[in-house]
C-alpha cells in the first residue's frame, strides 16, 4: 500500500473555500529565504512569516511560525513550547513526511498534511497581531494571505490546537 501523497496548493485552496475562509494568493518566483522574499512586501500587505521546524530529543516535533524579522532563541525556546529537551532543526525527510513540504516552503498550512498529529503548531503572538498573515501555500512560488483569526480556524479544522505564545525576543 502506498503512502498518501501530500496535499497540493489547490487542495489547500479547496479546503479553505469549504471552510468559508477568504484567501488571496499571489504567484511569484520561488523564494527560499526571508531575504529573498523581501521584494514582495510592497505587493503583499500584512504579516509575513518565518517558520522553524524543530524537534526535541524525544522526537516531538514543533512548527514555530513567527513574523519574518523576529528572533527566536533556540537555546531557551524549549521551555516556552513545552519540549522535552533543547530543540534542534527537524530533518527534511520528516518535514516532507509530516507537513508535505520541502525546506524553503515550510508553512503553517502544512497542518493540512499532518493527519497523524505528529507536529505541535505554535503561532507567535506578535505575528497574530497582524490582521492578515501571509504564508506559502505548500510551495514557495506563491504566497497566500488569510486573516489571522482564520489561521486559527484553519488549524482547528485540520485537527490541531495551535498555541499562540510569545516565542520571540
N, CA, C and O of each residue as an XYZ file, in Angstrom:
676
protein
N       0.849     -1.176      0.000
C       0.000      0.000      0.000
C       0.896      1.242      0.000
O       1.831      1.333      0.796
N       0.617      2.180     -0.875
C       1.464      3.374     -0.964
C       1.014      4.422      0.043
O      -0.144      4.475      0.458
N       1.990      5.262      0.421
C       1.670      6.342      1.364
C       0.850      7.404      0.647
O       0.976      7.579     -0.565
N       0.025      8.102      1.383
C      -0.791      9.168      0.805
C       0.114     10.288      0.302
O       1.100     10.650      0.943
N      -0.242     10.817     -0.846
C       0.507     11.941     -1.397
C       0.186     13.197     -0.594
O      -0.951     13.383     -0.159
N       1.182     14.059     -0.394
C       0.883     15.324      0.297
C      -0.126     16.139     -0.513
O      -0.177     16.061     -1.741
N      -0.908     16.904      0.195
C      -1.881     17.768     -0.467
C      -1.149     18.895     -1.198
O      -0.044     19.287     -0.824
N      -1.779     19.390     -2.225
C      -1.208     20.454     -3.050
C      -1.813     21.803     -2.661
O      -2.725     21.875     -1.838
N      -1.293     22.856     -3.260
C      -1.859     24.197     -3.045
C      -3.333     24.213     -3.446
O      -4.154     24.827     -2.764
N      -3.673     23.542     -4.545
C      -5.067     23.520     -4.992
C      -5.958     22.825     -3.955
O      -7.082     23.258     -3.702
N      -5.438     21.731     -3.352
C      -6.187     21.051     -2.287
C      -6.401     22.006     -1.107
O      -7.485     22.063     -0.527
N      -5.357     22.747     -0.768
C      -5.435     23.713      0.333
C      -6.500     24.772      0.033
O      -7.330     25.078      0.889
N      -6.476     25.331     -1.180
C      -7.445     26.379     -1.535
C      -8.875     25.843     -1.471
O      -9.780     26.539     -1.010
N      -9.078     24.615     -1.929
C     -10.403     23.988     -1.877
C     -10.856     23.839     -0.418
O     -12.013     24.101     -0.089
N      -9.925     23.415      0.452
C     -10.227     23.247      1.878
C     -10.601     24.590      2.508
O     -11.570     24.676      3.262
N      -9.836     25.631      2.198
C     -10.145     26.972      2.722
C     -11.521     27.428      2.231
O     -12.297     28.006      2.991
N     -11.815     27.163      0.954
C     -13.125     27.522      0.403
C     -14.239     26.797      1.145
O     -15.259     27.396      1.484
N     -14.039     25.493      1.399
C     -15.046     24.701      2.113
C     -15.297     25.246      3.517
O     -16.409     25.157      4.038
N     -14.257     25.809      4.122
C     -14.380     26.389      5.461
C     -14.951     27.804      5.425
O     -15.248     28.384      6.469
N     -15.103     28.354      4.227
C     -15.577     29.730      4.099
C     -14.527     30.743      4.501
O     -14.852     31.850      4.931
N     -13.258     30.360      4.358
C     -12.156     31.266      4.704
C     -11.699     32.003      3.452
O     -11.288     31.396      2.462
N     -11.783     33.325      3.524
C     -11.313     34.147      2.407
C      -9.798     34.048      2.324
O      -9.102     34.087      3.339
N      -9.303     33.922      1.107
C      -7.860     33.848      0.891
C      -7.521     34.459     -0.457
O      -8.328     34.462     -1.386
N      -6.322     34.969     -0.533
C      -5.846     35.576     -1.762
C      -4.428     35.071     -1.976
O      -3.633     35.034     -1.036
N      -4.104     34.682     -3.206
C      -2.788     34.117     -3.482
C      -2.121     34.857     -4.620
O      -2.745     35.178     -5.632
N      -0.848     35.120     -4.433
C      -0.043     35.778     -5.466
C       1.071     34.833     -5.885
O       1.825     34.340     -5.046
N       1.171     34.584     -7.185
C       2.275     33.767     -7.721
C       3.512     34.649     -7.851
O       3.408     35.849     -8.106
N       4.689     34.038     -7.672
C       5.950     34.763     -7.803
C       7.060     33.763     -8.055
O       6.829     32.553     -8.055
N       8.258     34.266     -8.269
C       9.411     33.381     -8.415
C       9.589     32.606     -7.111
O       9.279     33.136     -6.045
N      10.081     31.361     -7.166
C      10.319     30.627     -5.915
C      11.273     31.402     -5.000
O      12.292     31.929     -5.446
N      10.923     31.457     -3.723
C      11.782     32.094     -2.718
C      12.068     31.066     -1.628
O      11.176     30.343     -1.186
N      13.327     31.016     -1.206
C      13.744     30.006     -0.237
C      14.071     30.580      1.130
O      14.171     29.846      2.113
N      14.238     31.906      1.190
C      14.611     32.532      2.452
C      13.805     33.812      2.638
O      13.221     34.337      1.690
N      13.784     34.305      3.871
C      13.131     35.580      4.156
C      13.783     36.685      3.323
O      13.096     37.548      2.777
N      15.112     36.651      3.230
C      15.825     37.692      2.476
C      15.351     37.743      1.019
O      15.169     38.826      0.463
N      15.154     36.583      0.407
C      14.702     36.549     -0.987
C      13.269     37.055     -1.130
O      12.905     37.587     -2.178
N      12.463     36.898     -0.102
C      11.053     37.255     -0.219
C      10.755     38.718      0.090
O       9.630     39.174     -0.112
N      11.742     39.452      0.574
C      11.521     40.850      0.965
C      11.018     41.696     -0.208
O      10.268     42.649      0.000
N      11.414     41.366     -1.412
C      10.992     42.140     -2.581
C       9.476     42.120     -2.769
O       8.932     42.987     -3.454
N       8.797     41.160     -2.181
C       7.345     41.040     -2.352
C       6.549     41.904     -1.383
O       5.331     42.013     -1.521
N       7.204     42.517     -0.409
C       6.493     43.218      0.665
C       5.550     44.302      0.179
O       4.442     44.437      0.698
N       5.974     45.075     -0.810
C       5.109     46.161     -1.285
C       3.862     45.626     -1.978
O       2.823     46.286     -1.992
N       3.965     44.433     -2.550
C       2.848     43.854     -3.288
C       1.883     43.083     -2.392
O       0.711     42.921     -2.733
N       2.374     42.607     -1.247
C       1.557     41.746     -0.380
C       1.580     42.305      1.039
O       2.545     42.087      1.771
N       0.523     43.027      1.440
C       0.494     43.604      2.785
C       0.228     42.552      3.866
O      -0.255     41.457      3.578
N       0.547     42.900      5.101
C       0.269     42.017      6.233
C       1.540     41.466      6.849
O       2.645     41.879      6.495
N       1.377     40.529      7.777
C       2.498     39.904      8.460
C       3.046     38.756      7.634
O       2.316     37.837      7.260
N       4.327     38.818      7.358
C       4.983     37.757      6.599
C       5.694     36.833      7.578
O       6.159     37.270      8.630
N       5.774     35.566      7.228
C       6.182     34.562      8.199
C       7.560     33.961      7.954
O       8.080     33.917      6.839
N       8.111     33.504      9.065
C       9.306     32.670      9.072
C       8.876     31.440      9.869
O       8.197     31.561     10.888
N       9.271     30.266      9.404
C       8.836     29.019     10.029
C      10.035     28.187     10.445
O      10.978     28.013      9.673
N       9.997     27.675     11.661
C      11.076     26.838     12.179
C      10.499     25.468     12.515
O       9.633     25.346     13.381
N      10.983     24.441     11.827
C      10.563     23.063     12.064
C      11.577     22.457     13.026
O      12.733     22.227     12.671
N      11.121     22.203     14.251
C      12.028     21.803     15.326
C      11.629     20.456     15.918
O      10.488     20.012     15.793
N      12.610     19.817     16.572
C      12.335     18.561     17.271
C      13.124     18.535     18.568
O      14.168     19.176     18.699
N      12.593     17.771     19.534
C      13.349     17.588     20.774
C      13.948     16.177     20.782
O      13.785     15.424     19.821
N      14.633     15.827     21.859
C      15.323     14.537     21.920
C      14.364     13.345     21.986
O      14.777     12.210     21.745
N      13.105     13.585     22.305
C      12.116     12.506     22.347
C      11.326     12.411     21.041
O      10.274     11.774     20.982
N      11.849     13.054     20.000
C      11.202     13.065     18.684
C       9.805     13.674     18.699
O       8.912     13.227     17.979
N       9.627     14.695     19.524
C       8.431     15.531     19.457
C       8.750     16.640     18.466
O       9.826     17.236     18.523
N       7.827     16.919     17.562
C       8.063     17.911     16.518
C       7.199     19.139     16.737
O       6.074     19.052     17.228
N       7.751     20.288     16.361
C       7.104     21.580     16.551
C       7.288     22.415     15.289
O       8.337     22.361     14.648
N       6.276     23.176     14.943
C       6.437     24.184     13.900
C       6.157     25.532     14.541
O       5.038     25.806     14.975
N       7.183     26.370     14.596
C       7.032     27.737     15.098
C       6.846     28.647     13.902
O       7.676     28.669     12.993
N       5.764     29.392     13.904
C       5.510     30.366     12.848
C       5.557     31.736     13.503
O       4.756     32.052     14.382
N       6.519     32.548     13.051
C       6.760     33.862     13.629
C       6.825     34.907     12.522
O       6.930     34.565     11.345
N       6.762     36.176     12.900
C       6.913     37.265     11.933
C       8.326     37.175     11.362
O       9.271     36.849     12.079
N       8.465     37.467     10.066
C       9.706     37.198      9.346
C      10.970     37.793      9.959
O      12.046     37.218      9.795
N      10.881     38.918     10.655
C      12.085     39.548     11.209
C      12.294     39.218     12.679
O      13.246     39.701     13.292
N      11.429     38.413     13.243
C      11.507     38.072     14.660
C      12.731     37.191     14.934
O      13.214     36.471     14.059
N      13.210     37.272     16.166
C      14.338     36.459     16.602
C      13.839     35.435     17.609
O      13.121     35.768     18.551
N      14.232     34.183     17.395
C      13.874     33.095     18.304
C      15.167     32.570     18.911
O      16.099     32.219     18.187
N      15.227     32.515     20.236
C      16.411     32.000     20.921
C      16.269     30.480     21.051
O      15.549     29.988     21.920
N      16.958     29.753     20.185
C      16.832     28.297     20.165
C      17.403     27.628     21.412
O      17.112     26.461     21.675
N      18.209     28.353     22.180
C      18.783     27.765     23.393
C      17.761     27.661     24.522
O      17.894     26.817     25.408
N      16.736     28.526     24.489
C      15.758     28.512     25.587
C      14.316     28.295     25.137
O      13.421     28.190     25.976
N      14.077     28.226     23.836
C      12.697     28.137     23.339
C      12.003     26.868     23.824
O      10.778     26.849     23.944
N      12.753     25.817     24.104
C      12.139     24.560     24.553
C      11.305     24.756     25.817
O      10.301     24.070     26.014
N      11.716     25.685     26.667
C      10.969     25.942     27.901
C       9.604     26.553     27.599
O       8.615     26.241     28.261
N       9.559     27.413     26.609
C       8.317     28.100     26.252
C       7.327     27.174     25.551
O       6.124     27.245     25.802
N       7.832     26.304     24.670
C       6.936     25.489     23.838
C       6.607     24.124     24.437
O       5.827     23.362     23.865
N       7.201     23.818     25.584
C       6.887     22.548     26.235
C       7.626     21.356     25.666
O       7.136     20.229     25.739
N       8.805     21.590     25.095
C       9.604     20.485     24.572
C      10.246     19.716     25.723
O      10.435     20.257     26.812
N      10.578     18.450     25.473
C      11.159     17.584     26.497
C      12.643     17.883     26.727
O      13.217     17.453     27.728
N      13.252     18.611     25.810
C      14.679     18.937     25.897
C      14.932     20.137     25.001
O      14.011     20.679     24.391
N      16.194     20.543     24.932
C      16.532     21.579     23.953
C      16.151     21.050     22.574
O      16.065     19.841     22.360
N      15.928     21.968     21.649
C      15.464     21.581     20.319
C      16.541     21.771     19.271
O      17.479     22.550     19.441
N      16.382     21.043     18.193
C      17.229     21.207     17.010
C      16.288     21.220     15.806
O      15.089     20.976     15.936
N      16.848     21.507     14.646
C      16.009     21.530     13.450
C      15.664     20.110     13.023
O      16.510     19.217     13.049
N      14.408     19.915     12.628
C      13.967     18.613     12.128
C      14.558     18.351     10.751
O      14.841     19.283      9.998
N      14.739     17.102     10.436
C      15.323     16.702      9.150
C      14.328     16.913      8.003
O      13.117     16.805      8.192
N      14.860     17.215      6.805
C      13.991     17.428      5.639
C      13.055     16.244      5.356
O      11.933     16.445      4.890
N      13.508     15.008      5.635
C      12.653     13.838      5.386
C      11.406     13.885      6.271
O      10.308     13.560      5.819
N      11.578     14.291      7.531
C      10.433     14.383      8.449
C       9.535     15.555      8.064
O       8.315     15.479      8.203
N      10.131     16.621      7.586
C       9.374     17.777      7.109
C       8.430     17.351      5.989
O       7.259     17.729      5.973
N       8.952     16.564      5.057
C       8.122     16.075      3.956
C       7.100     15.058      4.463
O       5.933     15.100      4.073
N       7.536     14.145      5.332
C       6.633     13.107      5.840
C       5.463     13.701      6.622
O       4.319     13.284      6.438
N       5.740     14.665      7.486
C       4.700     15.198      8.368
C       3.930     16.371      7.767
O       2.710     16.450      7.907
N       4.645     17.291      7.093
C       3.985     18.509      6.614
C       3.831     18.569      5.096
O       3.149     19.451      4.576
N       4.466     17.627      4.380
C       4.314     17.576      2.927
C       4.977     18.715      2.194
O       4.537     19.101      1.111
N       6.045     19.265      2.779
C       6.755     20.380      2.141
C       8.261     20.147      2.193
O       8.759     19.333      2.970
N       8.968     20.885      1.343
C      10.423     20.825      1.313
C      10.992     22.039      2.054
O      10.279     23.021      2.260
N      12.264     21.986      2.458
C      12.879     23.183      3.042
C      12.733     24.350      2.058
O      12.892     24.181      0.849
N      12.435     25.515      2.588
C      12.205     26.685      1.744
C      10.729     26.908      1.450
O      10.337     27.977      0.982
N       9.913     25.898      1.726
C       8.466     26.029      1.514
C       7.713     25.739      2.812
O       6.506     25.499      2.784
N       8.406     25.758      3.935
C       7.797     25.435      5.221
C       6.723     26.473      5.540
O       6.914     27.672      5.336
N       5.593     25.987      6.046
C       4.433     26.845      6.224
C       3.486     26.275      7.270
O       3.409     25.062      7.461
N       2.775     27.156      7.937
C       1.734     26.721      8.871
C       0.635     25.959      8.136
O      -0.059     25.142      8.742
N       0.469     26.213      6.849
C      -0.533     25.485      6.069
C      -0.186     23.997      5.958
O      -1.030     23.199      5.552
N       1.040     23.619      6.314
C       1.423     22.214      6.325
C       0.583     21.386      7.280
O       0.590     20.157      7.207
N      -0.140     22.046      8.177
C      -1.027     21.329      9.101
C      -2.026     20.460      8.346
O      -2.484     19.447      8.873
N      -2.367     20.843      7.123
C      -3.323     20.071      6.328
C      -2.779     18.679      6.011
O      -3.554     17.749      5.785
N      -1.454     18.528      5.993
C      -0.829     17.236      5.697
C      -0.498     16.434      6.952
O      -0.185     15.248      6.852
N      -0.557     17.046      8.117
C      -0.216     16.362      9.369
C      -1.449     15.649      9.919
O      -1.966     16.011     10.976
N      -1.906     14.648      9.204
C      -3.140     13.964      9.568
C      -2.979     13.075     10.799
O      -3.972     12.680     11.410
N      -1.745     12.757     11.168
C      -1.497     11.930     12.364
C      -1.225     12.759     13.608
O      -1.016     12.208     14.689
N      -1.228     14.076     13.465
C      -0.999     14.940     14.620
C       0.389     14.809     15.217
O       0.548     14.850     16.437
N       1.391     14.653     14.372
C       2.774     14.489     14.840
C       3.437     15.809     15.212
O       4.447     15.825     15.915
N       2.863     16.923     14.735
C       3.503     18.225     14.908
C       2.635     19.120     15.789
O       1.416     19.181     15.632
N       3.291     19.808     16.713
C       2.621     20.806     17.553
C       2.877     22.166     16.895
O       4.024     22.536     16.647
N       1.811     22.897     16.617
C       1.920     24.182     15.922
C       1.888     25.322     16.927
O       1.002     25.400     17.779
N       2.873     26.203     16.808
C       2.957     27.362     17.687
C       2.992     28.612     16.817
O       3.848     28.751     15.943
N       2.055     29.515     17.066
C       1.987     30.793     16.357
C       2.431     31.878     17.333
O       1.900     31.978     18.439
N       3.391     32.680     16.928
C       3.877     33.740     17.803
C       2.806     34.815     17.968
O       2.172     35.236     17.000
N       2.621     35.247     19.206
C       1.563     36.241     19.449
C       1.840     37.547     18.719
O       0.896     38.252     18.361
N       3.094     37.888     18.488
C       3.426     39.093     17.713
C       2.915     39.000     16.285
O       2.425     39.985     15.735
N       3.026     37.835     15.688
C       2.508     37.612     14.335
C       0.987     37.710     14.323
O       0.399     38.257     13.390
N       0.365     37.183     15.352
C      -1.099     37.151     15.398
C      -1.714     38.532     15.602
O      -2.933     38.679     15.520
N      -0.895     39.538     15.865
C      -1.405     40.907     15.986
C      -1.710     41.525     14.621
O      -2.428     42.520     14.534
N      -1.168     40.938     13.566
C      -1.466     41.418     12.214
C      -2.882     40.986     11.843
O      -3.337     39.917     12.249
N      -3.571     41.814     11.077
C      -4.896     41.431     10.586
C      -4.777     40.301      9.574
O      -5.602     39.388      9.543
N      -3.737     40.375      8.743
C      -3.522     39.405      7.670
C      -2.191     38.711      7.868
O      -1.188     39.342      8.199
N      -2.193     37.392      7.659
C      -0.971     36.594      7.740
C      -0.702     36.014      6.352
O      -1.618     35.556      5.669
N       0.566     36.042      5.950
C       0.968     35.554      4.631
C       1.874     34.341      4.791
O       2.885     34.393      5.492
N       1.500     33.253      4.133
C       2.260     32.005      4.191
C       2.343     31.380      2.804
O       1.496     31.639      1.950
N       3.358     30.561      2.584
C       3.410     29.764      1.363
C       2.276     28.733      1.410
O       2.023     28.137      2.457
N       1.604     28.526      0.290
C       0.540     27.515      0.254
C       1.095     26.141     -0.157
O       0.668     25.562     -1.156
N       2.056     25.631      0.632
C       2.673     24.320      0.437
C       3.713     24.302     -0.677
O       4.281     23.250     -0.971
N       3.968     25.443     -1.295
C       5.041     25.581     -2.278
C       5.559     27.014     -2.172
O       4.824     27.919     -1.775
N       6.826     27.212     -2.528
C       7.425     28.529     -2.313
C       7.381     29.440     -3.530
O       8.143     30.404     -3.611
N       6.497     29.145     -4.475
C       6.343     30.010     -5.640
C       5.022     30.786     -5.606
O       4.573     31.338     -6.611
N       4.416     30.809     -4.409
C       3.177     31.546     -4.189
C       3.144     32.008     -2.740
O       3.817     31.443     -1.877
N       2.355     33.039     -2.489
C       2.103     33.484     -1.118
C       0.599     33.646     -0.965
O      -0.057     34.308     -1.770
N       0.065     33.027      0.086
C      -1.370     33.097      0.346
C      -1.615     33.935      1.593
O      -0.960     33.754      2.620
N      -2.562     34.847      1.486
C      -2.919     35.759      2.575
C      -4.278     35.359      3.133
O      -5.239     35.173      2.386
N      -4.348     35.227      4.480
C      -5.629     34.997      5.150
C      -5.645     35.817      6.438
O      -4.603     36.257      6.924
N      -6.826     36.008      6.972
C      -6.956     36.740      8.236
C      -6.343     35.909      9.362
O      -6.408     34.680      9.341
N      -5.750     36.584     10.340
C      -5.120     35.893     11.478
C      -6.129     34.981     12.179
O      -5.809     33.843     12.522
N      -7.342     35.481     12.388
C      -8.353     34.654     13.070
C      -8.703     33.428     12.237
O      -9.050     32.383     12.789
N      -8.615     33.545     10.911
C      -8.899     32.408     10.043
C      -7.781     31.378     10.064
O      -8.021     30.198      9.810
N      -6.550     31.817     10.367
C      -5.459     30.848     10.507
C      -5.771     29.910     11.675
O      -5.526     28.706     11.593
N      -6.306     30.458     12.745
C      -6.697     29.626     13.891
C      -7.818     28.665     13.502
O      -7.788     27.492     13.872
N      -8.805     29.160     12.757
C      -9.904     28.292     12.287
C      -9.374     27.180     11.393
O      -9.787     26.027     11.517
N      -8.463     27.526     10.496
C      -7.857     26.532      9.606
C      -7.167     25.445     10.421
O      -7.381     24.255     10.188
N      -6.337     25.860     11.378
C      -5.603     24.890     12.205
C      -6.570     23.948     12.921
O      -6.377     22.732     12.919
N      -7.594     24.508     13.523
C      -8.560     23.687     14.250
C      -9.280     22.722     13.310
O      -9.565     21.586     13.688
N      -9.573     23.168     12.093
C     -10.252     22.315     11.124
C      -9.366     21.157     10.659
O      -9.873     20.149     10.167
N      -8.046     21.296     10.812
C      -7.136     20.208     10.449
C      -6.889     19.274     11.636
O      -6.116     18.322     11.536
N      -7.554     19.557     12.763
C      -7.401     18.703     13.937
C      -6.290     19.135     14.878
O      -5.889     18.369     15.755
N      -5.790     20.345     14.710
C      -4.713     20.859     15.560
C      -5.230     21.965     16.470
O      -6.118     22.733     16.102
N      -4.660     22.026     17.653
C      -4.947     23.137     18.563
C      -3.679     23.973     18.643
O      -2.803     23.701     19.464
N      -3.577     24.991     17.792
C      -2.343     25.779     17.810
C      -2.204     26.556     19.111
O      -3.186     27.020     19.690
N      -0.975     26.684     19.549
C      -0.689     27.510     20.711
C      -0.264     28.882     20.224
O       0.573     28.993     19.328
N      -0.825     29.914     20.799
C      -0.387     31.279     20.500
C       0.432     31.712     21.702
O      -0.106     31.953     22.783
N       1.749     31.809     21.501
C       2.686     32.108     22.589
C       3.665     33.186     22.170
O       3.900     33.396     20.980
N       4.227     33.862     23.140
C       5.316     34.803     22.854
C       6.593     33.976     22.780
O       7.151     33.587     23.806
N       7.054     33.711     21.554
C       8.237     32.880     21.353
C       9.428     33.659     20.806
O      10.499     33.101     20.568
N       9.218     34.965     20.612
C      10.294     35.772     20.034
C      10.859     36.738     21.063
O      10.212     37.086     22.051
N      12.090     37.157     20.793
C      12.773     38.091     21.699
C      12.312     39.505     21.439
O      12.772     40.435     22.101
